[in-house]
Amino acid sequence: MMKKLFKNRWVKWGSRIILGLLILFFGFYASIYFGLWGKIPSVKELAQLNQSQATQVLDKDEVLIGKFYTYDRESIAYNDFPQHLIDALIATEDVRFYEHDGVDNKSLLRVFFKTILLSDESSGGGSTITLQLAKNLYGRNDYGYLSIVVNKVRESIVAKRIEEIYSKKEILTLYLNTVPFSDNTYGIESAANKFFNSPTSELNLPEAATLIGSLKANHSYNPRLFPERSQLRRDVVLQQMTKYGYISEASSRQAMQSKIELDYQDYATSDGSAAYFKQQIKRQLEKVLEEKSIKKADGSSYNINTDGLKVYTTLDHQLQQYAEEAMKEHMQKLQAAFENAYGKNAPWLDEKLQISLAKKLKKQGLKEEQIIDSLKIAKKTEVFNWEGNRVENISTLDSLAHYLKFLNSGLLALEPQSGAVRAYIGGIDYRYFNYDHVLQSKRQVGSTFKPIVYTAALENGMDPCEHFSIKAVTYTDEKNWTPTNASDKYDEDLNYSIEFALSRSINTIAVKVLQETGINNVISQAQKMGIESEIKEVPSIALGSAELHLAELAKAYTSFVNNSSPSTPFFITKIEDKNGKTLAEFSPEKSTEKAFSNETRDLMVEIMQSTVNEGTAKRLRSTYNLRNDIAGKTGTTQDNKDGWFVGVTPKLVTVVWVGNDDHRIGFSSTGLGQGANSALPIFAKMMQKMNANKNFNSITQAKFDEPSDDILKMLDCDTAKKDGFFKRLFGGKEKKEKKFEEEEKDGGFFSFLKGKKDDKEKD
């Protein structure tokens, strides 16, 4: 009797405990289900999923060149997934995907018994693709020691709701578009582009298996950081595909025999190709969206990091790569020569720089001795080097000296007929040198300004065959300024033609041409050619003392091959939303007025071709063996601070600058720092690469218009000659000293007979 009573009591208490546990379990589940642990998305909200997407930046041929994002994600359709990608995912992550309703109870039971009871870690994780999708979409919260339980229950509820409203194909699409891959990359399309430079649709079997394999632990199996580990994981995926009959053993063996070959692309704003261009696109995009008040359908503003816009640009990705390769090849060698030329006397090692920095920090209340001591403390720092970035144990002062020594560069290549930016280099490496030398920097332009002086001279009546004495003159009303020439190899008893003077970049004659033309006429000519920066009314502008943006100079030169009108650089052609709807379109800015006559244009193109064929840029022919139709102008500024080259072809105008960011540091010699040596080689190497690619034939094989007989006659004169009889008789020798202002005229010596040019071809 007692035994029966005892048994009934245990059954009664056991039933109560089980009932209590069931009530506790269902109560706990209900508390999660009804949102006491945080709101769970409803079926309606899940049906309107709106994941953030990266804004894509595309080149002129719609090649992806960059992205703006919070999460690097692009969405694509199910039809863009190759079947072996889907098979790899299911075989590895969720082999019963097509059988369960979001939660695989069999897998969970297997995990429970094998992992918890038998301590068998090979049982798998029991997490379905749908459960992973729920986690990817909404993340996990911290609930203390109950976190794993609460999050798992929340995910199971969301997973079942997802399965109710989406088909299996739609779930796979959502998953592959949101799942996190290595290197802060979200979604398969972004991962395929980043690691293999390929759209998802073109991934082969080993590539697909590599990316799917990385999902188990996207850092540990990052194929960029850990290629061997990643390859082993890839082979596990291939084995799983074989095990479940998705591929044959032969296909699996063949795929496993190949090594992972990455074609890594970094589309971040500050990394990869065209980094400075992408920064400029970002600024322009933000400005356009604000100024044009472009809004979403609900009236809210677009977020360029999350709303998946598409920005179509004018850049030519292949040309950009050639330009960057040319710049890096040349600058690495030039930097070495630059440092060797200074040796131990390098200006960036000067202690005055330390004192200058110390004075800036004095404002914080520290004593100079304390400041210097603190700046000398060494710490591990990654530093830029042409041979490859490396981590060094250096102080702040060491770092300052290290970066001060580097030469920098800027390049802009424009299609002159439209102003479309085809290549854009703002500096040698955006990660370490943020300053943009195309649109932010203003530097003296040196002799690249001389063609503007000569253009103004021709426009104001100067005879193309007019000759000038090469002798130096001291201008007493300009603080006894005496412009001289870089070379003394020319005969001072001779007068030289303006074609010879410009092609050889003779300074003394440039100043005399400016004097005869008139400073105001030259400045006016520069403005007509698109230069907006203020130009001081001083004679030294003949030698390029004006400080201009590189982009301004490029714009001015486009007028020589754009029917005498400047083309304004433009970057964006179209902006679309993520659904393909056009938000804005842009066309080239057409100038309504010519900057100069067609006659002047034809004369200047012929003269600037002489610069390339036999003048200061002749190494384009002799050293680099370029046979293209090229006109151009080299430039070097005072104390060899800046080197310039402008290359003009019928279909491309390219401006290159090289110098140091610190104006106190220049080249140690003209031979090293002159534009023909410091800047011209970048253009030359870029052209060589273009010549080797038939896709650029329309540019590289383009020809200047044949000059008319009249133009040839106007330039048919002696390179050098002595003064004529009457000039020797009445004019005497040129004064060694004189005032600049008193001889400034509106035109040449006989300009009252010639008058201004009347362009009969104007349209």
C-alpha positions in Angstrom: 0.0 0.0 0.0 2.8 2.4 1.0 4.7 1.5 -2.2 1.7 2.2 -4.4 1.1 5.5 -2.6 4.8 6.5 -3.0 4.6 5.6 -6.7 1.5 7.7 -7.2 3.1 10.6 -5.4 6.2 10.5 -7.8 3.9 10.2 -10.8 1.9 13.2 -9.5 5.0 15.3 -8.8 6.7 14.2 -12.0 3.6 15.1 -14.0 3.5 18.5 -12.3 7.2 19.1 -13.1 6.7 18.1 -16.7 3.6 20.3 -17.0 5.5 23.1 -15.3 8.4 22.7 -17.7 6.0 22.7 -20.6 4.2 25.8 -19.3 7.6 27.4 -18.8 8.8 26.5 -22.2 5.7 27.6 -24.0 5.5 30.7 -21.9 9.1 31.5 -22.7 8.5 30.8 -26.4 5.4 33.0 -26.3 7.3 35.8 -24.6 9.7 35.7 -27.6 7.0 35.3 -30.2 5.0 38.2 -28.9 8.0 40.5 -28.8 8.8 40.8 -25.0 12.5 40.2 -25.9 12.3 42.6 -28.8 10.0 43.1 -31.8 10.0 40.2 -34.4 9.4 41.3 -38.0 5.9 40.5 -39.2 5.0 38.7 -42.3 4.1 42.0 -43.9 7.5 43.5 -43.0 9.3 40.4 -44.3 7.4 40.7 -47.6 8.9 44.1 -48.1 12.5 43.4 -47.3 14.7 46.4 -48.3 18.3 45.6 -47.7 20.9 48.3 -48.0 22.9 48.2 -51.3 26.2 49.7 -52.4 26.1 52.5 -55.0 28.0 51.4 -58.0 30.4 53.6 -60.0 30.7 52.5 -63.6 33.1 53.5 -66.4 32.1 54.6 -69.9 31.7 51.0 -70.9 29.7 50.1 -67.7 32.7 48.3 -66.1 32.5 48.5 -62.3 35.3 50.7 -61.0 34.1 51.5 -57.5 31.4 51.5 -54.8 30.1 53.7 -52.0 28.7 51.6 -49.2 28.1 50.9 -45.5 28.0 47.3 -46.5 29.6 46.2 -49.7 26.5 44.5 -51.3 24.9 44.2 -54.7 21.7 42.4 -55.4 21.3 40.1 -58.5 18.5 37.8 -59.7 18.3 34.0 -59.2 19.0 33.5 -62.9 22.4 35.0 -62.5 23.5 32.2 -60.2 25.3 29.3 -61.9 23.8 25.9 -61.0 27.1 24.7 -59.5 27.0 27.6 -57.1 23.6 26.7 -55.8 24.6 23.0 -55.6 27.8 23.9 -53.6 25.7 26.0 -51.2 23.1 23.3 -50.5 25.6 20.4 -50.3 27.7 22.3 -47.8 25.2 24.4 -45.7 21.8 22.7 -45.9 21.4 19.4 -47.8 17.7 19.1 -46.7 16.9 22.6 -47.8 14.1 21.6 -50.2 12.5 19.4 -47.6 12.2 21.5 -44.4 10.0 24.5 -43.6 12.9 26.7 -42.4 13.8 24.6 -39.3 15.3 21.2 -39.9 14.1 19.2 -36.9 16.0 16.1 -37.9 19.3 18.0 -38.1 18.5 19.6 -34.7 17.9 16.2 -33.1 21.1 14.9 -34.7 23.0 17.9 -33.3 21.5 17.5 -29.9 22.2 13.8 -29.5 25.6 13.6 -31.2 27.1 17.0 -30.1 25.6 17.3 -26.6 25.2 13.7 -25.5 28.0 11.9 -27.5 30.4 14.9 -27.8 30.7 14.2 -31.6 31.6 17.6 -33.2 31.3 16.2 -36.7 27.5 16.3 -36.5 27.2 19.8 -38.0 25.5 22.9 -36.8 21.9 22.2 -37.6 21.4 25.7 -38.9 19.5 25.9 -42.2 20.0 28.3 -45.0 16.7 30.0 -44.0 17.8 30.3 -40.3 21.1 31.8 -41.5 19.2 34.2 -43.7 17.1 35.3 -40.6 20.4 35.9 -38.7 21.9 37.8 -41.7 18.9 40.0 -42.1 18.3 41.0 -38.4 21.5 40.1 -36.6 21.7 39.0 -33.0 21.1 40.8 -29.7 22.8 40.4 -26.3 20.4 38.8 -23.7 23.1 37.8 -21.3 23.4 34.1 -20.5 20.2 33.4 -22.4 21.5 35.0 -25.6 22.0 31.9 -27.7 18.6 30.4 -26.7 16.6 33.6 -27.3 18.4 34.4 -30.6 17.9 30.8 -31.9 14.2 30.9 -31.1 13.8 34.3 -32.7 15.5 33.1 -35.8 13.4 30.0 -36.0 10.2 32.1 -35.9 11.5 34.5 -38.5 12.7 31.5 -40.7 9.2 29.9 -40.6 7.6 33.2 -41.6 10.1 33.6 -44.4 9.3 30.1 -45.7 5.5 31.0 -45.7 5.9 34.0 -48.0 8.9 33.2 -50.2 9.6 30.4 -52.6 12.8 28.3 -52.2 14.3 30.1 -55.2 13.5 33.5 -53.6 15.1 32.4 -50.3 18.3 31.3 -52.0 18.3 34.7 -53.8 17.9 36.6 -50.6 20.5 34.5 -48.9 23.2 34.8 -51.5 22.5 38.6 -51.8 23.0 39.2 -48.1 25.4 36.6 -46.7 28.7 38.0 -45.4 31.9 37.0 -47.2 35.5 37.9 -46.4 36.9 41.5 -46.3 33.7 43.2 -45.3 31.9 42.0 -48.4 28.2 41.2 -48.5 26.5 39.1 -51.1 27.8 36.8 -53.8 28.0 39.4 -56.5 30.3 41.7 -54.5 32.4 38.7 -53.5 32.8 37.5 -57.0 33.8 40.9 -58.3 36.2 41.5 -55.4 38.0 38.1 -55.3 37.8 37.0 -58.9 37.0 40.2 -60.9 34.1 38.3 -62.3 30.3 38.6 -62.2 28.6 35.7 -60.3 27.2 34.3 -63.5 30.7 33.6 -64.8 32.2 31.9 -61.7 33.6 28.5 -62.5 33.3 25.5 -60.2 36.5 25.9 -58.1 35.8 29.7 -57.7 32.2 29.0 -56.6 33.4 26.4 -54.2 36.0 28.7 -52.7 33.5 31.4 -52.0 30.9 29.0 -50.5 33.6 27.4 -48.4 34.5 30.7 -46.9 31.0 31.1 -45.4 31.9 28.7 -42.5 34.3 31.3 -41.1 34.8 34.2 -43.5 38.0 35.5 -41.8 39.7 32.1 -41.2 38.9 31.0 -44.8 39.7 34.3 -46.5 41.3 33.3 -49.7 43.4 36.5 -49.9 44.8 36.1 -46.4 44.9 32.3 -46.0 45.1 30.8 -49.5 46.2 27.3 -48.3 43.6 27.0 -45.6 41.0 28.4 -48.0 41.9 25.8 -50.6 41.5 22.9 -48.1 38.1 24.3 -47.3 37.2 24.5 -51.0 38.1 20.9 -51.4 35.7 20.0 -48.5 32.9 21.7 -50.5 33.8 19.8 -53.6 33.8 16.5 -51.6 30.3 17.4 -50.2 29.1 18.0 -53.7 30.4 14.6 -54.8 28.9 12.9 -51.8 25.4 14.2 -52.5 25.6 13.5 -56.3 25.9 17.1 -57.5 29.2 16.5 -59.4 31.1 13.4 -60.5 34.2 12.2 -58.8 36.2 13.1 -62.0 34.9 16.7 -61.9 35.7 16.9 -58.2 39.3 15.6 -58.7 39.9 18.0 -61.6 38.7 21.0 -59.6 40.8 20.1 -56.6 43.9 19.9 -58.7 43.7 23.6 -59.5 45.1 26.2 -57.2 43.1 29.2 -56.2 43.9 32.1 -58.5 42.6 35.4 -57.2 42.1 38.5 -59.3 41.5 40.8 -56.3 39.8 44.1 -56.9 39.3 46.7 -54.2 36.3 48.9 -55.0 36.4 50.9 -51.8 36.5 54.7 -52.3 40.0 55.1 -51.0 41.6 51.9 -52.5 42.1 50.3 -55.8 42.2 51.9 -59.2 41.0 55.5 -59.8 40.8 56.3 -56.0 41.0 60.1 -56.5 38.5 59.9 -59.3 36.0 58.0 -57.1 36.4 60.6 -54.4 35.6 63.3 -56.9 32.5 61.3 -58.1 31.3 61.0 -54.6 31.5 64.7 -54.1 29.8 65.5 -57.3 27.0 62.9 -56.7 26.3 64.4 -53.3 26.2 67.8 -54.8 23.8 66.8 -57.7 21.4 65.0 -55.4 21.2 68.1 -53.1 21.2 70.8 -55.8 18.6 69.1 -58.0 16.5 68.0 -55.0 16.4 64.4 -56.3 14.2 62.4 -53.8 12.9 58.9 -53.4 9.2 58.1 -54.1 8.4 58.6 -50.4 10.0 62.1 -50.4 13.0 61.0 -48.4 16.6 61.8 -49.5 18.8 59.2 -51.2 21.7 57.8 -49.1 24.6 57.1 -51.5 25.9 54.4 -49.1 22.8 52.3 -48.8 20.4 53.0 -51.7 22.1 51.1 -54.5 22.4 53.9 -57.0 24.3 53.4 -60.3 26.6 56.2 -61.4 27.7 56.1 -65.0 30.9 58.0 -65.6 33.2 59.1 -68.4 36.3 57.3 -67.2 37.9 54.7 -69.4 38.9 52.0 -67.0 41.6 50.5 -69.3 43.2 53.8 -70.0 43.1 54.6 -66.3 45.0 51.4 -65.6 47.6 52.3 -68.3 48.0 55.8 -66.8 48.4 54.5 -63.3 50.9 51.8 -64.4 52.9 54.4 -66.3 52.9 56.8 -63.4 54.1 54.1 -60.9 56.8 52.8 -63.3 58.3 56.2 -63.8 57.8 57.6 -60.3 59.5 54.7 -58.6 62.7 55.3 -60.7 62.4 59.1 -60.5 62.1 59.0 -56.7 65.3 56.9 -56.4 67.1 59.4 -58.6 65.7 62.3 -56.6 66.9 60.9 -53.3 70.3 59.9 -54.6 70.9 63.4 -56.1 70.5 65.0 -52.7 72.2 62.3 -50.6 72.9 63.3 -47.0 72.0 67.0 -47.8 68.3 66.2 -48.4 66.1 69.1 -47.4 63.5 66.8 -45.7 66.2 65.9 -43.1 66.6 69.6 -42.1 66.1 70.2 -38.4 64.2 73.3 -39.2 61.3 71.1 -40.1 61.3 69.7 -36.5 61.4 73.2 -35.1 58.5 74.3 -37.4 56.4 71.4 -36.1 57.3 72.1 -32.5 56.1 75.6 -32.8 52.7 74.4 -33.9 52.4 72.2 -30.9 53.5 74.9 -28.5 50.0 76.2 -28.6 48.9 73.2 -26.6 51.0 74.5 -23.7 54.0 72.1 -24.0 57.6 73.2 -23.8 59.6 72.9 -26.9 62.0 70.4 -25.3 59.0 68.2 -24.2 57.6 68.4 -27.7 60.8 67.4 -29.5 61.2 64.5 -27.0 57.7 63.3 -27.6 58.1 63.5 -31.3 61.2 61.3 -31.1 59.3 58.4 -29.5 59.3 55.4 -31.9 56.3 53.2 -32.5 55.4 50.6 -35.1 53.8 52.2 -38.1 52.9 51.1 -41.6 54.6 53.4 -44.1 54.3 53.9 -47.9 57.2 52.7 -50.1 57.4 52.2 -53.8 59.0 48.8 -53.2 56.0 47.8 -51.0 54.4 49.1 -47.8 56.1 47.9 -44.7 55.8 48.3 -40.9 58.7 50.2 -39.4 59.5 51.2 -35.8 59.7 55.0 -36.4 59.0 58.2 -34.6 56.7 61.1 -35.6 59.7 63.1 -36.8 61.0 60.1 -38.8 57.6 59.7 -40.3 57.5 63.4 -41.3 60.9 63.2 -43.0 59.8 59.9 -44.7 56.7 61.4 -46.3 58.2 64.8 -47.1 60.7 63.2 -49.4 58.2 61.7 -51.8 57.5 63.3 -55.1 53.9 63.4 -56.1 52.1 63.5 -59.4 48.8 64.4 -61.1 47.4 63.5 -64.5 44.2 64.3 -66.4 43.4 62.9 -69.8 40.4 64.5 -71.6 38.5 63.8 -74.7 38.9 67.3 -76.2 35.7 67.2 -78.2 33.5 66.7 -75.2 35.6 67.3 -72.1 34.9 63.7 -70.9 37.5 62.6 -68.3 39.1 59.5 -69.6 41.9 59.1 -67.0 42.4 60.9 -63.6 45.3 60.6 -61.2 45.2 62.9 -58.2 48.4 61.6 -56.6 50.6 58.6 -56.2 48.5 56.8 -53.5 45.3 58.0 -52.0 45.7 56.0 -48.8 48.7 58.0 -47.8 48.4 61.2 -49.9 44.8 62.5 -49.9 45.5 65.8 -51.5 44.1 65.8 -55.1 46.6 67.5 -57.5 44.0 67.7 -60.3 41.3 69.8 -58.8 42.5 70.9 -55.4 46.1 71.8 -55.9 47.3 75.0 -57.6 50.9 75.1 -58.8 52.9 77.4 -61.1 52.6 76.0 -64.6 55.9 77.0 -66.0 56.4 77.0 -69.8 53.1 75.2 -70.4 51.7 78.8 -70.2 53.7 79.9 -73.2 51.4 78.5 -75.9 48.7 80.8 -74.4 51.1 83.8 -74.7 51.9 82.9 -78.3 48.2 82.3 -79.1 47.4 85.8 -77.8 50.2 87.2 -79.9 48.9 85.6 -83.1 45.4 86.7 -82.3 46.6 90.3 -81.8 48.3 90.6 -85.2 51.8 89.1 -84.7 53.3 87.6 -87.9 54.1 83.9 -87.4 57.4 84.6 -89.1 58.4 87.5 -86.8 61.8 87.0 -85.3 63.1 88.1 -81.9 66.5 88.6 -80.4 67.5 85.9 -77.9 69.5 88.2 -75.8 68.6 88.7 -72.2 67.1 92.1 -71.1 66.9 93.6 -67.6 63.6 95.2 -67.0 64.3 98.1 -64.7 60.7 98.8 -63.7 60.3 95.2 -62.6 62.9 95.2 -59.9 65.7 94.7 -62.4 64.2 91.4 -63.4 66.4 89.6 -65.9 64.8 86.5 -67.4 67.4 84.0 -68.8 67.3 80.8 -70.7 67.9 77.2 -69.4 70.5 76.7 -72.2 73.2 79.0 -73.6 73.8 77.0 -76.8 72.0 79.5 -79.1 73.8 82.3 -81.0 73.0 85.6 -79.3 73.7 87.5 -82.5 70.8 85.9 -84.2 67.1 86.5 -84.1 64.8 83.4 -83.8 61.3 82.7 -85.2 58.4 82.3 -82.8 58.0 78.7 -83.9 61.7 78.0 -82.9 61.3 80.0 -79.7 58.2 78.1 -78.5 59.4 74.7 -79.5 62.7 75.2 -77.7 61.0 77.0 -74.8 63.2 80.1 -75.0 62.4 82.3 -72.0 63.8 85.6 -73.2 61.8 85.6 -76.4 58.6 84.5 -74.5 58.8 87.6 -72.4 59.4 89.8 -75.5 56.4 88.3 -77.2 54.3 89.0 -74.1 55.6 92.6 -74.0 54.7 93.2 -77.6 51.3 91.5 -77.2 50.3 93.1 -74.0 49.8 91.5 -70.6 46.1 92.2 -70.6 45.6 90.7 -74.0 47.4 87.5 -72.8 45.2 87.3 -69.6 42.1 87.9 -71.7 43.2 85.1 -74.0 43.7 82.7 -71.1 40.2 83.5 -69.8 38.7 82.8 -73.3 40.4 79.4 -73.2 38.7 78.5 -69.9 41.1 79.6 -67.2 39.2 81.0 -64.2 42.0 81.4 -61.6 43.3 84.9 -61.1 46.4 85.7 -63.1 48.5 88.6 -61.8 49.4 91.3 -64.3 53.1 90.7 -64.1 55.7 90.0 -66.9 56.7 86.7 -65.3 53.4 85.1 -66.5 55.2 84.6 -69.8 57.4 82.0 -68.0 54.5 80.4 -66.1 54.4 82.1 -62.8 50.5 81.8 -62.8 49.2 79.2 -60.3 46.5 77.1 -61.9 44.6 73.9 -61.3 45.8 71.1 -63.5 42.2 70.7 -64.8 42.2 74.4 -65.9 45.3 73.9 -68.0 43.8 70.8 -69.6 40.7 72.7 -70.4 42.7 75.4 -72.1 44.6 73.0 -74.3 41.4 71.3 -75.5 40.7 74.4 -77.5 43.6 73.5 -79.9 41.8 70.4 -81.0 38.1 71.3 -80.5 37.4 73.8 -83.2 39.1 76.6 -81.2 36.7 76.2 -78.2 37.6 74.9 -74.7 35.8 71.8 -73.3 34.9 71.7 -69.7 35.9 68.5 -67.9 32.9 66.4 -67.0 32.7 63.2 -65.0 29.1 61.8 -64.8 26.8 60.9 -67.7 23.9 59.4 -65.9 22.6 58.5 -62.4 20.0 55.7 -61.9 18.3 54.3 -58.9 18.6 50.6 -58.0 15.6 49.7 -60.2 17.2 51.3 -63.3 15.1 54.5 -63.2 17.1 57.5 -64.6 17.4 60.2 -61.9 19.7 62.6 -63.8 21.6 62.8 -67.1 24.5 65.0 -68.1 25.8 66.2 -71.4 29.1 68.1 -72.3 29.1 71.8 -71.8 29.2 73.3 -75.3 31.0 76.6 -75.6 29.2 79.0 -77.8 32.2 81.2 -78.5 35.6 80.4 -80.0 38.7 81.3 -78.0 40.6 82.2 -81.1 40.5 82.0 -84.9 40.9 78.8 -86.8 44.0 80.2 -88.4 45.6 80.7 -85.0 44.5 77.2 -84.0 46.2 75.7 -87.1 49.3 77.7 -86.6 49.6 76.7 -82.9 49.1 73.0 -83.6 51.9 73.1 -86.2 54.2 75.0 -83.8 53.5 72.6 -80.9 54.2 69.6 -83.1 57.6 71.1 -83.7 58.1 70.9 -79.9 57.6 67.1 -80.1 59.5 66.6 -83.4 62.6 68.7 -82.7 62.1 70.7 -79.6 62.1 70.1 -75.8 59.8 67.1 -76.1 61.7 65.3 -78.9 62.5 62.4 -76.6 59.0 61.2 -77.3 60.4 60.3 -80.7 64.0 59.4 -79.9 63.6 57.7 -76.6 60.1 56.3 -76.6 59.8 55.8 -80.3 56.3 57.2 -80.5 55.1 57.9 -84.1 51.7 59.2 -83.2 50.5 62.6 -84.2 51.4 64.5 -81.1 51.7 68.2 -80.3 52.8 69.3 -76.8 54.6 71.5 -74.4 57.0 70.9 -71.6 57.2 73.0 -68.5 59.6 73.6 -65.5 59.1 76.2 -62.8 61.6 78.3 -60.9 64.1 76.4 -58.8 62.9 73.2 -60.4 59.9 72.9 -58.1 57.4 71.6 -60.7 57.7 69.6 -63.9 54.9 69.6 -66.5 54.0 68.0 -69.8 51.0 68.6 -71.9 50.4 66.0 -74.7 47.9 66.9 -77.4 46.6 64.4 -79.9 43.5 64.8 -82.1 41.4 62.7 -79.7 43.1 63.1 -76.3 44.6 65.9 -74.3 46.7 64.8 -71.3 48.3 67.0 -68.7 50.9 65.6 -66.3 52.5 67.3 -63.3 55.3 66.1 -61.0 56.7 67.8 -57.9 56.8 67.8 -54.1 53.9 68.7 -52.0 56.1 71.0 -49.9 56.9 74.1 -51.9 60.2 74.4 -50.2 61.5 71.2 -51.8 62.4 71.1 -55.4 64.6 69.0 -57.7 68.4 69.4 -57.1 69.0 70.1 -60.8 67.2 71.2 -63.9 68.4 68.1 -65.7 66.4 65.9 -63.3 63.5 68.2 -62.6 62.7 69.6 -66.1 59.3 68.6 -67.4 60.9 66.6 -70.2 62.5 64.3 -67.6 60.0 64.4 -64.7 56.6 64.5 -66.3 56.9 63.7 -70.0 57.8 60.0 -69.4 54.5 59.3 -67.7 52.6 60.4 -70.9 55.1 58.5 -73.1 54.7 55.3 -71.2 50.9 55.6 -71.2 50.9 56.2 -75.0 53.1 53.1 -75.5 50.6 51.0 -73.7 47.8 52.4 -75.7 49.6 51.8 -79.0 50.0 48.2 -78.1 46.2 47.8 -77.6 44.1 47.8 -80.8 41.1 49.0 -78.8 42.7 52.4 -78.7 43.3 52.7 -82.4 40.7 55.4 -82.7 42.9 57.6 -80.4 46.4 56.5 -81.2 46.0 56.5 -85.0 44.1 59.8 -85.2 45.7 62.4 -87.4 45.7 66.2 -87.2 44.1 68.0 -90.1 46.5 68.6 -92.9 47.5 72.3 -92.8 46.4 74.4 -95.6 48.9 75.9 -98.1 48.3 79.3 -96.5 49.3 78.0 -93.1 52.4 76.4 -94.5 53.4 79.6 -96.3 52.9 81.6 -93.1 55.3 79.3 -91.3 57.8 79.1 -94.2 60.6 81.2 -92.8 64.1 80.9 -91.6 64.6 79.5 -88.1 67.1 82.2 -87.4 68.3 85.4 -89.1 70.3 88.5 -88.6 68.6 91.9 -88.4 67.8 93.5 -91.7 69.7 96.4 -93.1 67.2 99.1 -92.1 66.8 97.7 -88.6 70.6 97.6 -88.2 70.8 101.1 -89.6 68.0 102.8 -87.6 67.2 100.4 -84.8 70.6 99.8 -83.4 71.3 97.0 -81.0 68.7 95.9 -78.5 69.0 97.6 -75.2 70.4 95.4 -72.3 68.2 97.4 -69.9 64.7 98.9 -70.4 61.3 99.4 -68.9 58.7 96.7 -69.6 55.7 98.9 -69.4 56.7 101.6 -71.8 57.1 99.2 -74.7 54.0 97.2 -74.1 51.8 97.4 -77.2 48.5 96.0 -78.5 50.3 94.3 -81.3 53.6 93.8 -83.2 55.9 96.4 -84.8 53.8 96.6 -88.0 50.4 95.5 -86.4 48.7 98.7 -87.6 49.2 97.4 -91.1 48.1 93.8 -90.3 45.1 94.5 -88.1 43.4 91.8 -86.1 42.8 88.4 -87.6 39.4 88.0 -89.2 38.5 84.3 -89.1 36.7 83.6 -92.3 35.8 80.1 -91.1 33.9 81.0 -88.0 30.6 79.2 -87.6 
